[in-house]
Amino acid sequence: MSNKLNLAPLFIVVGIAVVLQAALIGIDCRQTPITVAKGFADAYYYLDADMQDYLCADLAKDGEVVDNYLVEKSDEASRRGLSTNYLRHKFLKMHADVVESSEERMTVHLTGTTRVCINPAFMLVGKLFGIGHDYPVDATLELVKEDDKWRVCGEPFGLSPQ
């Protein structure tokens, strides 16, 4: 009987930790203009087709904008005699601020530093040993609310329907 009483505080602490973890995960999964802007920037610089998921309906129709951009980057890599992986960038640092806001529109200013990311492990080794270059990013993204979700619109990083 006394063994069960000794374990009661442990069970209480574990129970509180599980409830707190579930609450924090729920809070972290909320979609905000900042998370959308950062997610789009990550996907854009990493040449990830998932950037399509962040675009507004005007840019996302038929996926042409993203497909054209990825084909353009693939062609650029081929002209340089490289794999497309050599054109991927990953953010080392990223900071986002809301510049203008209303209920349906937001303007987010992104600043940060990227590095070529052929492979994430290579990027980290290059950073540790001072190999490679850092590339500054300074951009402003327009976001609109569509179907209660924030989407990147306008001409983000120069993407536009042609």
Protein Blocks (a to p, Z undefined) as FASTA:
>chain_A
ZZmmmmmmmmmmmmmmmmmmmmmmmmmmpccfklmmmmmmmmmmnopaklmmmpcfklmg
golmmmmmmmmmmmmmmmnopafklmpccdfbdcdddfbdcfkbccddddddddddfblk
lmmmmmmnopajddddddddddddeehiacdehjeehiacZZ
